[in-house]
Amino acid sequence: MLETDRMSTNYAYGDNKRDDAANFDIFKQNWYMLRNKCDRLRGQSTWQWNNGSAPNSDLSADISCLHQSQKAYGMNTWFGGHRNGQTGIGNPNTRDINTYKTAVYWIQRQINSNPANLSNDIRFWVDVRPI
C-alpha cells in the first residue's frame, strides 16, 4: 500500500472520508468500489458506507474483495477508481492517476528485483500526494 507506513488498517476511520469516498481495508479501497464489485458487500447503498469496515478484520476477505474489483474493472480502470473513486473509473488516465500507477509499479519492480525482498525488512516507497 502506498498510503500507510506499515501496511495496516491503522489509519483514520474511512480515511477521514465518508459515503462512496470512504476508504477501508489494508488496500484502502473506497466504498464505491467495494459495494459495486465485492460479493460480500455488493448491492449496498452509498449510505451504508460504514459496512466497508468489515474487511478490516478479515485479511482473506479483504484480498478477495481486492481481486474481485481488479478483475471486474481491469487494472487500468481499477487504478483510476482506487486513486480517484467513481470519477477515476470514468477517466482513469489523468496525470495524477498515471503518477500514482507509476509509483506502485516502481515499488513492485523493486520488490521483484531480488527474491530476498519478498521476506526481508527492506521497504520501498514513493512520496505520492494523498487526495
N, C-alpha and C positions, 0 to 999 in steps of 0.2 A: 504494500500500500504506500502511496506517495505522501499521504497527509499526516500520518502519525509517526511518532518516533519508535514505537515498539510493536507495531502491527497488532493492535488490540482494539477492543471496543471501549477503551477508557478515554473517551472524548465527550464533549458536551452532548447531552441528550439531543438526538436528532441533528447533531452538528450545529446546534443553535438555529435550526430551521424548522419549519412546520409544513403540514399538508404535503403535497407532492414533492416539495423540495427537501423534506427531512431525509437525512442520511442515517443508515443503520448498518449494522454488522461489521465484521472485520474489513470488508471491502468497501464500506461506505457507499452502498448502493442507495439510490434515492427511492422514496416511497412510490413514485410514479412507475419506475421500472419494476420494483418488487411486486406491486399489485397487478401489474399487467402481464408479467412473464413468469413469475414464480408460482408453481402449482399450489403450494400451501397458502398463498396469500391472494391468488388470482380472484378477480371479481369484486374486491372490496373497493370502497369509495375513497375519494380524497380525504374525507372527514374521518376515516378510520386509521389515519396515519400512525397513531400510537401502536398499532398492531405490528408495525415494521420492526419493532424491537425484538420480536420473537426469535429471529435467528441469532441475536447477540449471544445467547447462551447455548447454542447448538451448532458447533462448527460444521458437522456433516450437512445439516440443513442449510447452513449459510453457503457452503460450497455448492450444494445442489442448486440453490437459487441463482448463484453466480453463473453456473454452467447453463442453466435454463435460459437466462436472459441473454447470455452471449450467443447461444445457439439460435435463439429466436430473432435477435436483431442483426446478427453478423458482427464481427469485431469492429469494423469501422463505425457503424451506427451505434454499437454498444458504447464505444469510447465517447462518442458525441453525447449520448444520454447520460453517461456516467459523469462527464465533466459539466454538462450544461442542461441536464434534465430534458424535458419534452422539447424545448427549443433546440437543444443539441441533436436530438433524434431527427428533427426535421431539417437540420442544417449541420451535419457532422464534420464539415470540412473548413471550419473557421480557423483563423490563425491561432487563437487560443487553444482550441481543441487539438490542433496539429502539434502545438508546442507540448501539450500535456502527453499526447500519444508518443511523441519522440522521446520524452523523458522516461516514460515507462519502458519503452523498447530498449533504451540505452541501459537502464538498470538490468533488464532481462539479459542483454548481451554480456554485461559484466559478470553476472551470476553464472551464466553458461560458459564463460571463457575458461573456467577451471572447475573440474568436478569437486574439488575441495570446497568451493564456495557454496555448495549445497548444504554443508554441515558445519562450516567454521563460523566464527563470530564477526567476520568482516561485513561491514554494512556499506551499501552503495546508495547514494541519494542524489537527487537533483532538486534544487530550490525552485519550485513552481508556485507562483502566486495563487493562493486559495481564492475561490469565488463564492 
